[in-house]
Amino acid sequence: MRTHFLSCRRQLATLMTLGAGALLMAAPAPASASADSDRTARTADYMADIRDRPPELRMFLQRMPKGGDIHHHLWGAPWPETLLEEAGKTGLCVHADGSAIAPPPCDGDALVPAEGLAQRDSVLYADLLNALSMRNTPIGPGTPPIEGHDHFFATFDRFAPVAAGSPGALLSASQRLAALDHQRYLETMSNPGALHAFGAMAQSRDLDTDDLDAAFKALSPALESHLADAREEVDEMFDEAATRLGCDSEDAAPGCDVTVRLQGFAVRTQAPMAVFGELMMAFALADADPRYVGVNIVAPEDNPVALADYDRHMQMLAFLSKHYPEVPRALHAGELALGLVPPFELQDHIDKAVEVGGARRIGHGVDIAHEQNAPQLLQAMAEQDVAVEINLTSNDVILGVRGADHPLNLYRDAGVPLVLATDDQGVSRIDLTHEYERGVTEHGLDYPALKQMARNSLEYSFLDGESLWADGDVGDARVEACQDVALENTPEGDCARLIEASDRARLQWQLEQDLVAFEDEVAQWPSMLGASER
């Protein structure tokens, strides 16, 4: 696994450049860099011209290659239409009052079969779509944020019977959605049942999180069997997803081309030993199975248990990182707003996630302006290349934070690397293109900024392998082995070996090829679409 302390190297490179004087200033840019700059400028001009025309902007952004979605919950990704269809296929029921999906038996009164529901009772079907997502939930100015917050988090229990029983269906649906959005990569949070079982077992033992070393030693003998069960579950999930997508057939769905990696996580609203057990298992799984690339901690950060145990959870992460030093963390932190919690709860969650929990990425980070040492923290995050996963719609519907109130541009101005992500796109009823649209219309992002975020999604992912980009200068200069290789050519020699050995470099190379094809396509649109002066 790589470490991201690249800004120091950037600063060193700058000093070397200044010291080298005219010799370095006279060196011409590689032809590939010049061509990329020209294409980017041309495409940026086109997007600037259409940014106030929503249909054209949507068409442009939907086709734009976006790299990956690296803040993605597998349970929250499929739309409820997909969940209800799967519930019908697997013999599940729905509550006749339209409140939730339920396990069988369906008594025909309080619980009715999910199968055929859309055709049988369109009113009940619509009520369930509302219950399982943010559909028809009032949000926006004048609406109390807590309404969106509570409804959003309540949806997960409502569709749990189908989500827990059909992980392969959830994964295949997520891959289809990613392909529609022109993504190459999906890094999704997904736990096998064995991980939760390990947490429950840990909680049942007479152990104390005040002595993490003793707890770790006591639980370690049970890891091997739980890891074996977990890996078998994950095998089945990937196999089922591949079967549903037809990945071994001539008619393979585009989702088959989406590379998937997983994060294990702990649910932060549980008893301390259950959280420790889940984190311990998540670290061990990421250490043992290459499909698991990182660890996270999830659930409402404003929950009283999550608030009371926040420091304890960060200490658990710090402790486990010593046993598994190669396992990176992407931590939910700062998913809070004034009014949702008191001011004293907004002081230091992001800081502690970075400095104690060792986060390489922060999920949400909305309350950064409230942090006690916000300027110093922003500087540290920029220098250490700690990226922030920005989830604009999620922050709007859960926290009521939108538009100029969102800290996206505060992070950008401080030089903190950013990526746009969906969080729970099925619950929010959005896609990654929608988040790019909000970035443009609400935060003034131009095409180069969006292109950088697409590249960042792969650079700051937890994919294995070396980067295509030299010295962490994402988008500026490729590594020496590939710097002079034209993107339309097949890499050879050292460049081919890098791309073959590194999942990260392979997807980065594909993204660069995709961007060239997209920018060349967009150049033809004015003549194709009969654009005229406006």
C-alpha positions, 0 to 999 in steps of 0.5 A: 500500500502506498502512503500519501505524503506527496506534497513535501515531494512537490515542494522539494521539486519546486525548490529544485526547479528554482535552483536549476534556473533557466535550464529547467525552464527551457525544457519543452513540455512533452508533446502528450502534455501539450496535446492534453492541455489543448484538448482540455482548454477546448473542452473547458470552453465548450462546457463554459458555454453550456453550463447554464443550459441544464439539458446540454450540461447533463448530456456533457457530464453524463458522457464524461469519464469519471474514474471511480466512486470511492464513497459508496455504500453497497446497501444504499446504492441500488434504487428501491425499484431494484430492491422491490423487484429482488424482494419479489424474486426471493419470496419476500413480503411488504407491509400493507401500510407501505412502510417496509420490506419484510421476511415471509410468510406473507399472511395476505393481510398485514404482509403481502407478497412483494412479487408482482406488486408494481402491477398489482397495486401501484399505490402501495408500490409508490408508497414503498418507493417513498419509504425506501428512499428520499422520493417525495421527502421534502428537503431544501430551504424552509424544511427542517433538516432533521426530517431528511436526516431521520428519513434517510437513515430509517430506510436501511432497516426498511429494506434490510431483508432484501439487502442482507439476503442478496449481496450479489444482486446489490453488487451487479446493480451497482456495477450497472449504475457505475457503467451508465455513469462512465466509471471504471472503478467502484470502491464500495463499503460491504461487510460479509455476515461473518464480520458482523458475527465476529463483532457479536462474538466479541461483544459476548465475551467478558472483555474490556476495551480499556485493555485493547491488547488483552482483547486483541489477544483473546479474540485472535484465535477466532479470526481464522475461521471467521476469515474463511467464512467471510471470503467464501461469502465474498466469493459467492457475492462476486460470482452471483454478480458476474452471473447476473451481468453475464460476464462470461457470455458474449452479451456481457453487460457493461458493468462487467468492465467496472473494477470493484474493490471493497471496504470493511467497516464497523457500525459506530452506534454499537457497544464498544466491544462489538465495534472493536470486534468489527474493526478487528475483523475488517483490518484482518480481512483487508490484510488477507483478501486483496478484494478488501482494500481498506477500513471504514466506520459508519452510521450516524455520527450524531448518534449519542453512542457515536458521539460518546465513544468517538475518542474510543473508536479513534483509539481502536483504529490507532491500535489496530493500525499497529497490528496491520500497518499496511491497511489504509483507512477512509473514515466518516468524520465531520458529517455533522452540522450546527443544530443537529448537535451542540457546538462542542461536538463540532470541534475536533472529529475530523482532526482526530480522524486524521491525527489519531485514526490515521485516515487517508481519506475523510468521508463528508468533512462537512463541519470543517469550519467549526473545527477548533484548529481548522486553518492548521488542519486544512494545511496539514490535510493538504500537505499530507494529501488526505483527500475528502470525499464530497457527497453533495446531495447526501449532505443536503438531504441529511444535514441541510447543508447545500450551496455556499454553506458547503465547504467544498471550495474551502477545501479547494482553496486550501489545496486539499485533494477532493473527489465527488461521490454518491454515498447512497445513490439509490436512497438519494435517487441520484447518480454521480453525474448529478453530483458533477452537475451540482459541483458545476451549478452550485460551486462553480467547478469548471471542466479542469476541476472536474477532470482533476476530481475524476483523476483524483478518484483513482489516485486517492483510491485504495487500489493496489500498485504504483501510480501513473503520475510522477511525484503525486502531481496528478494530471501534470506529468506521467512517470518516466516509463510512460511519459512519452507514450501516446495514449492511442498507442499500446504501451510497451517496455517499462510502461507496459510492465507498470500497467500490467503490475499495477491496478492503479496505473492500469485504470489511470491509463484507461481513464486517460484514454477515455478522456481523450476519446470524450474530448475528441467526441465533444469537439464534434458536437457543435457541428453534429447538434447544429449549435448556433449563437445564443 
